[in-house]
């Protein structure tokens, strides 16, 4: 039971993380087949992240109401339906809608899987179980880019989504056979007004920034969406102050460690969220690499991320959260800026080295920030905090994709071309890296002892 439960749950996480990295590598090939541009196809990435941001907050309450095991299996099934719809898409609009449907399933898979794990595994075994559960989060991005590149280069890109069907069937069968029954929670309340307002806010803002500069749509469409999203966000803040159990509990932001984790994490993720979108496009459009070659280069960052998993705990214990996060933020952002500069030089060897080292520091940042956010929370508060952190994560990543696409589109408009140039990618990487560096500022306000208890740091009494 110690290993079988997390391994079964990990099937869904593996499918989700691999799918996200596979599609990023194959964007140029998919765009050509659908008769659109790779930059316009960023809407497919954005729609997925928006769907996650909308439905993640309600996933925990759905699991409590209808049973975590039932919702988990339903989530896999919805993700499979979305994958099939992607494979059958023949237009940009259909593909974007299909990715949104995939996101509905993805929004429930990982949070509900983590909830099942926490409730099914004894606390004494939880650390080891979490390790087994998170391994696919590293394996998926490691094999996803080269796999997607190989499929796009030597086969039909639609197989990228069709391979999810047998994996999903295996996940449902294993979940039915091995996952334990977890009792439903009685008297679960749903904040439907809050759900609608937060959903409109996320969708309006992210989609607005994504489409405001698309040549296929009038700029006014993006502006209207941005205004509507901002208005919905303001209305939600007003609603959350009055509701007894809001879907996103904003009062938790009074806790310094959680507030800093969300603010700094949002800034950092906007920068890092643009990299999986920019890198494959730059290698294929700028350098003329095949999808397979660009996928192999993109997977280099996961080597550093895997190494970090063995060093994060001793590093945090030795230096504490504030020092570790400031250094990892500045270093990680500087390495992305260096990628932008190296893009102009065109050395793939140097690029791989930058990705490898950068992957280490970015993964160290995420490990630290995700732990720090829960350092001062009570058990009762962790559920609401998880929903808030997960929602802001997905929105910030979507903003990163939108920002990167806007910079490339601006470069093409200025040059009067239809394809982004290497210099455009260099600017986009530089902007992303500088934005990541600004995430160090919120940490400066934390005390040196912040999070010491969860970091395992202890000092003798004076």
C-alpha positions in Angstrom: 0.0 0.0 0.0 2.9 2.4 0.7 4.0 2.3 -2.9 1.0 1.0 -5.0 -1.2 4.0 -4.1 1.2 6.7 -5.1 2.3 4.8 -8.2 -1.3 4.4 -9.4 -1.9 8.1 -8.8 1.3 8.9 -10.6 0.0 7.5 -13.8 -2.3 10.5 -14.2 0.5 12.9 -13.2 2.8 11.4 -15.8 0.2 11.6 -18.5 -0.5 15.3 -17.7 3.1 16.5 -17.4 4.3 14.6 -20.5 1.4 15.9 -22.6 2.2 19.5 -21.6 5.9 19.2 -22.7 5.1 17.1 -25.8 2.8 19.8 -27.4 5.3 22.6 -26.8 7.9 20.9 -28.9 5.5 20.2 -31.7 3.8 23.6 -32.1 5.3 24.5 -35.5 4.3 21.1 -37.0 0.8 21.3 -35.6 0.4 24.9 -36.7 1.4 24.1 -40.3 -1.1 21.3 -40.5 -3.9 23.4 -39.1 -3.1 26.3 -41.4 -2.1 28.8 -38.8 1.1 30.3 -37.3 3.0 28.8 -34.3 2.5 32.2 -32.5 -1.2 32.1 -32.9 -1.2 28.5 -31.6 -0.1 29.8 -28.3 -3.8 30.1 -27.6 -3.9 26.3 -27.3 -1.3 26.4 -24.5 -3.1 29.4 -22.9 -6.5 27.8 -23.0 -5.2 24.7 -21.2 -3.7 26.8 -18.4 -6.8 28.9 -18.1 -8.9 25.8 -17.7 -6.7 24.6 -15.0 -6.9 27.9 -13.1 -10.7 28.0 -13.4 -11.4 24.4 -12.2 -8.5 23.6 -9.8 -10.1 25.6 -6.9 -13.3 23.6 -7.1 -11.7 20.2 -7.5 -11.2 19.6 -3.8 -14.8 20.3 -2.9 -16.0 18.1 -5.7 -13.9 15.3 -4.3 -15.3 15.8 -0.9 -18.9 15.9 -2.2 -18.8 13.0 -4.7 -15.8 10.9 -3.4 -12.2 11.4 -4.3 -11.8 8.1 -6.0 -14.8 8.7 -8.3 -13.7 12.3 -9.2 -10.1 11.0 -9.9 -11.4 8.4 -12.4 -13.7 11.0 -13.9 -10.8 13.4 -14.3 -8.8 10.8 -16.3 -11.8 10.1 -18.5 -12.3 13.8 -19.2 -8.6 14.2 -20.0 -8.9 11.3 -22.4 -11.9 12.9 -24.2 -10.0 16.2 -24.5 -7.0 14.3 -26.0 -9.2 12.5 -28.5 -10.8 15.9 -29.5 -7.3 17.4 -30.0 -6.4 14.5 -32.3 -9.5 15.0 -34.3 -9.2 18.8 -34.6 -8.9 20.4 -38.0 -8.9 24.1 -37.1 -7.3 26.4 -34.6 -10.6 27.1 -32.9 -11.4 23.4 -32.5 -7.9 22.7 -31.2 -8.1 25.5 -28.6 -11.5 24.3 -27.4 -10.2 20.7 -27.2 -7.2 21.8 -25.1 -9.6 23.6 -22.7 -11.5 20.4 -22.3 -8.2 18.6 -21.5 -7.6 21.2 -18.9 -10.8 20.4 -17.1 -9.6 16.9 -16.6 -6.1 18.0 -15.7 -7.5 20.4 -13.1 -9.0 17.6 -11.2 -6.3 14.9 -11.7 -3.3 16.2 -9.8 -5.1 18.0 -6.8 -7.5 15.1 -6.2 -4.7 12.6 -6.6 -2.7 14.4 -3.9 -5.8 14.6 -1.7 -6.3 10.8 -2.1 -2.7 10.2 -1.2 -2.8 12.3 1.9 -6.0 10.6 3.1 -5.0 7.0 2.2 -1.4 6.9 3.4 -0.4 7.0 7.1 1.4 10.2 8.1 4.5 8.2 8.9 4.8 7.0 5.3 3.7 10.3 3.6 7.2 11.6 2.8 8.1 8.4 1.0 4.8 8.2 -0.8 5.1 11.8 -2.0 8.5 11.0 -3.4 7.0 8.2 -5.5 4.1 10.4 -6.5 6.3 13.3 -7.8 8.8 11.2 -9.8 6.6 11.4 -12.9 6.7 15.2 -12.7 10.4 14.8 -13.6 10.1 11.9 -16.0 7.3 13.4 -18.0 9.2 16.7 -18.9 12.4 14.6 -19.5 11.0 12.3 -22.2 8.2 14.5 -23.4 10.1 17.0 -25.6 12.1 14.3 -27.5 9.0 12.0 -27.7 6.9 14.8 -29.1 9.7 15.8 -31.5 10.1 12.2 -32.7 6.3 11.9 -33.4 6.1 15.2 -35.1 9.2 14.5 -37.2 8.6 10.9 -38.2 4.8 10.4 -37.8 1.5 12.3 -37.5 1.4 14.8 -34.7 -2.1 13.5 -33.8 -0.5 10.5 -32.1 0.8 12.9 -29.5 -2.7 13.0 -28.1 -3.8 9.5 -29.1 -1.1 7.9 -26.9 -3.0 9.4 -23.9 -5.9 7.0 -24.5 -4.2 3.7 -23.5 -2.4 5.4 -20.7 -5.7 6.8 -19.4 -7.4 3.4 -19.6 -4.6 1.8 -17.6 -4.9 4.6 -15.0 -8.7 4.1 -14.6 -8.3 0.3 -14.3 -5.5 0.6 -11.7 -7.4 3.2 -9.8 -10.5 1.0 -9.7 -8.5 -2.0 -8.6 -6.0 -0.6 -6.1 -7.1 2.8 -4.7 -8.8 2.6 -1.3 -12.3 3.9 -0.6 -12.2 7.4 0.9 -15.4 8.5 2.7 -17.2 11.6 1.4 -17.3 14.7 3.5 -20.7 15.8 4.7 -22.1 19.3 4.4 -19.8 20.5 1.7 -20.6 24.0 0.5 -19.9 25.4 -2.9 -19.2 29.0 -3.5 -20.8 29.2 -7.0 -20.8 33.0 -7.3 -17.1 33.0 -6.4 -16.4 30.2 -8.8 -18.0 32.1 -11.7 -16.3 35.4 -10.8 -12.8 33.9 -10.4 -13.3 31.9 -13.6 -14.3 35.0 -15.6 -11.3 36.9 -14.1 -8.8 34.2 -15.1 -10.2 33.6 -18.5 -10.7 37.3 -19.4 -7.2 38.4 -18.3 -5.2 35.6 -19.8 -7.1 35.3 -23.0 -7.2 39.0 -23.4 -3.5 39.4 -23.2 -3.1 36.4 -25.5 -5.3 37.7 -28.3 -4.8 41.5 -28.1 -2.0 41.4 -30.7 -3.1 38.5 -32.8 -3.5 39.6 -36.5 -6.5 37.3 -36.9 -8.6 39.3 -34.4 -9.2 43.0 -33.9 -7.2 44.4 -30.9 -10.4 45.6 -29.4 -11.4 42.0 -28.7 -8.4 41.5 -26.4 -9.0 44.9 -24.7 -12.6 44.0 -24.0 -11.6 40.7 -22.5 -8.9 42.4 -20.3 -11.4 44.9 -19.0 -14.0 42.2 -18.3 -11.4 40.1 -16.5 -10.3 43.0 -14.4 -13.9 43.9 -13.5 -14.6 40.2 -12.5 -11.4 40.1 -10.4 -12.5 43.3 -8.5 -16.0 41.8 -8.0 -14.5 38.6 -6.6 -12.4 40.5 -4.1 -15.6 42.2 -2.9 -17.4 38.9 -2.8 -14.6 37.1 -0.9 -14.8 39.7 1.9 -18.4 38.9 2.4 -18.7 35.2 1.8 -18.5 32.7 4.7 -16.5 30.1 2.6 -15.1 31.8 -0.5 -13.6 29.5 -3.1 -10.3 31.4 -2.9 -9.8 32.6 0.7 -8.0 35.9 0.3 -7.6 36.4 4.1 -4.9 33.8 4.0 -2.7 36.3 2.3 -2.2 38.0 5.7 0.2 35.1 6.5 3.6 36.5 5.4 5.2 33.2 4.2 2.1 32.3 2.1 1.8 35.8 0.7 5.5 36.0 -0.3 5.3 32.6 -1.8 2.4 33.6 -4.1 3.7 37.0 -5.1 7.3 35.8 -5.8 6.1 32.6 -7.3 3.8 34.5 -9.7 6.6 36.8 -10.9 9.0 33.9 -11.3 6.5 31.6 -13.1 5.6 34.3 -15.6 9.2 34.2 -16.7 9.7 30.5 -16.6 6.3 29.9 -18.2 7.5 31.5 -21.4 10.6 29.2 -21.8 8.9 26.0 -22.9 7.0 28.1 -25.5 10.0 30.1 -26.7 12.8 27.4 -26.8 11.3 24.9 -29.3 10.1 27.7 -31.6 13.5 29.4 -31.5 15.4 26.1 -32.3 13.0 25.2 -35.1 12.2 28.6 -36.7 15.4 30.4 -35.8 18.0 27.7 -36.3 16.1 25.3 -38.5 16.3 22.3 -36.2 13.8 19.4 -36.5 11.2 18.9 -33.8 13.2 15.9 -32.5 16.4 17.8 -32.3 14.8 20.7 -30.5 13.1 18.3 -28.1 16.4 16.7 -27.2 17.9 20.1 -26.5 14.9 21.2 -24.4 15.1 18.2 -22.2 18.5 19.2 -20.9 17.1 21.4 -18.2 15.5 18.3 -16.5 19.0 16.9 -15.8 19.7 19.7 -13.5 16.2 19.5 -12.0 16.7 15.8 -11.1 20.0 16.4 -9.5 18.5 19.2 -7.4 16.0 16.7 -5.9 18.8 15.1 -4.0 20.3 18.4 -2.8 17.3 20.6 -2.0 16.8 19.4 1.6 20.4 19.8 2.8 20.7 23.1 1.0 17.5 24.5 2.7 18.6 23.1 6.1 22.0 24.7 5.7 21.1 28.2 4.4 17.4 28.6 5.2 14.6 29.7 2.9 15.3 33.4 2.5 18.9 33.0 1.4 18.3 30.0 -0.7 15.3 31.5 -2.5 17.0 34.9 -3.2 20.1 33.2 -4.7 18.1 30.7 -6.7 15.8 33.4 -8.0 18.6 35.8 -9.1 20.7 33.0 -10.5 17.8 31.3 -12.3 16.7 34.6 -13.9 20.3 35.5 -14.9 20.7 32.2 -16.7 17.6 32.9 -18.7 19.0 36.3 -19.7 22.2 34.5 -20.7 20.1 32.2 -22.9 18.8 35.3 -24.6 22.3 36.6 -25.2 23.6 33.2 -26.3 20.7 32.9 -28.8 22.5 35.6 -30.8 25.8 33.7 -30.7 24.1 30.5 -31.8 26.2 28.0 -29.8 24.0 25.0 -29.0 26.6 23.5 -26.7 26.6 26.7 -24.5 22.8 26.7 -24.7 22.6 23.1 -23.4 24.9 24.0 -20.5 22.8 27.0 -19.6 19.7 24.9 -19.6 21.3 22.2 -17.5 22.5 24.6 -14.8 19.4 26.8 -15.0 17.2 23.7 -14.5 18.9 23.1 -11.2 18.3 26.6 -9.8 14.7 26.8 -11.1 13.8 23.5 -9.6 15.5 24.5 -6.3 13.3 27.7 -6.3 10.1 25.7 -6.9 10.9 23.2 -4.2 11.6 26.0 -1.7 8.6 28.2 -2.6 6.1 25.3 -2.6 7.3 24.3 0.9 7.6 27.8 2.3 4.0 28.5 1.4 2.8 25.9 3.9 5.3 26.7 6.7 2.9 28.7 8.9 -0.4 27.2 8.0 -2.7 25.1 10.2 -4.0 21.8 9.0 -7.4 23.3 8.4 -5.9 26.1 6.2 -3.8 23.9 3.9 -6.8 23.0 1.6 -7.7 26.5 0.8 -4.1 27.5 0.5 -3.5 24.7 -2.0 -6.3 25.9 -4.2 -5.1 29.4 -4.1 -1.5 28.5 -4.9 -2.4 26.1 -7.7 -4.7 28.6 -9.4 -2.2 31.4 -9.3 0.5 29.0 -10.6 -1.5 28.2 -13.7 -2.5 31.8 -14.4 1.1 33.0 -14.1 2.3 30.3 -16.5 -0.4 31.3 -19.0 0.7 34.9 -18.7 4.2 33.8 -19.5 3.1 32.2 -22.7 1.0 35.3 -23.6 3.9 37.7 -22.8 6.4 35.7 -24.9 4.0 35.5 -27.8 3.3 39.2 -27.6 7.0 40.1 -27.8 7.5 37.9 -30.8 4.4 39.3 -32.5 5.7 42.9 -31.8 9.0 42.0 -33.4 7.4 40.7 -36.5 5.2 43.8 -36.8 8.2 46.1 -36.5 10.2 44.2 -39.0 7.2 43.7 -41.3 7.8 39.9 -41.5 5.6 36.9 -41.0 8.2 34.8 -39.1 10.0 35.8 -35.8 13.8 36.4 -36.1 16.5 35.1 -33.8 16.8 38.7 -32.3 13.1 38.6 -31.4 13.7 35.4 -29.3 16.7 37.0 -27.7 14.6 39.9 -26.5 11.8 37.6 -25.2 14.3 35.5 -23.2 15.9 38.6 -21.8 12.6 40.1 -20.7 11.6 36.8 -19.1 14.9 36.5 -17.2 14.7 40.1 -15.9 11.1 39.5 -14.7 12.3 36.4 -12.8 15.0 38.3 -11.1 12.4 40.8 -9.7 10.9 37.8 -7.8 13.8 38.1 -5.3 12.5 41.4 -3.9 9.5 40.0 -1.9 11.9 37.6 -0.1 14.0 40.5 1.3 11.1 41.3 3.6 11.1 37.9 5.3 13.0 37.2 8.5 16.1 35.0 8.3 14.2 32.4 10.4 11.2 32.1 8.1 10.3 28.5 7.5 13.1 27.1 9.7 10.9 24.5 11.3 9.9 22.9 8.0 13.5 23.3 6.7 14.7 21.2 9.7 16.9 24.0 11.0 17.4 24.1 14.8 19.7 26.4 16.8 20.8 26.1 20.5 19.0 28.4 22.9 20.9 31.6 23.7 
